[in-house]
Amino acid sequence: MVTAIILINAERNRINELAEHMQEIGGVSEVYSVSGKYDLVAIIRVKTNDDLADLVTRKLLAMEGIVKTETMLAFQAYSRHDLEAMFAVGM
């Protein structure tokens, strides 16, 4: 499983609309509206790097209102939760 965190700057009047639309995209596990330098943070969990590339370069690119993104690829998870078991359903 490939996990990525995408930091998103959005047009101010489209933040909620974008968050709602993003949660409908396969591979988008969670979307948070946040304070600070970015407007939204999306947690992505997909099977392959190709799936991640498709999500970032095709699906997000097609969404109007996204001004800028920064994608961080997770190397290892440190969690008390069994993330593999939580997200294995339907993958």
C-alpha positions in Angstrom: 0.0 0.0 0.0 1.2 3.5 -0.9 0.3 6.3 1.6 0.7 9.9 0.7 -0.2 13.2 2.4 -1.3 16.0 0.0 -1.1 19.6 1.3 -3.5 21.8 -0.7 -3.9 25.5 -1.3 -7.4 26.3 -2.6 -9.4 29.3 -3.7 -11.0 30.5 -0.5 -14.6 30.3 -1.8 -14.1 26.6 -2.9 -12.5 25.0 0.1 -15.6 23.1 1.3 -16.7 22.2 -2.2 -13.3 20.8 -2.9 -13.1 18.8 0.3 -16.5 17.2 -0.3 -15.7 16.4 -3.9 -12.3 14.9 -3.0 -13.7 12.5 -0.5 -15.6 10.9 -3.4 -12.4 10.0 -5.2 -11.2 6.5 -4.8 -7.9 6.3 -2.9 -8.7 9.5 -0.8 -9.0 8.2 2.7 -9.5 11.4 4.5 -9.7 15.1 3.8 -9.2 17.7 6.6 -9.7 21.5 6.5 -6.8 23.0 8.5 -5.4 26.2 9.8 -2.1 27.6 8.8 -0.2 27.7 5.5 -2.5 25.2 3.7 -6.3 25.0 3.4 -6.8 21.2 3.0 -4.8 18.1 3.8 -5.7 14.8 2.1 -4.6 11.4 3.2 -4.2 9.1 0.2 -4.0 5.3 0.4 -3.7 3.5 -2.9 -2.2 0.2 -4.1 0.6 1.4 -6.3 2.7 4.4 -7.2 0.9 4.5 -10.6 -2.4 4.8 -8.8 -1.0 7.7 -6.8 0.3 9.4 -10.0 -3.1 9.0 -11.6 -4.8 10.5 -8.6 -2.5 13.5 -8.4 -1.8 14.3 -12.0 -5.2 13.5 -13.5 -8.0 13.6 -10.9 -6.7 16.5 -8.7 -5.4 18.4 -11.7 -8.9 18.4 -13.2 -10.5 19.9 -10.1 -11.1 23.6 -10.4 -10.3 25.7 -7.3 -7.0 23.9 -6.4 -4.3 26.5 -6.6 -1.2 24.5 -5.5 -0.4 21.1 -4.0 2.5 19.5 -2.2 2.6 15.8 -2.1 4.6 13.9 0.6 5.1 10.2 0.2 5.0 8.2 3.5 7.9 5.8 4.1 6.8 4.1 7.3 3.8 4.4 9.6 4.2 4.7 13.4 0.8 4.1 14.9 -0.9 2.2 17.7 -3.6 1.3 15.1 -3.3 -1.5 12.6 -3.6 0.7 9.5 -3.2 -2.2 7.1 -6.2 -4.0 8.6 -8.3 -0.8 8.7 -7.8 0.0 5.1 -7.6 -3.5 3.6 -11.4 -3.7 3.1 -12.1 -3.1 -0.5 -8.5 -2.7 -1.5 
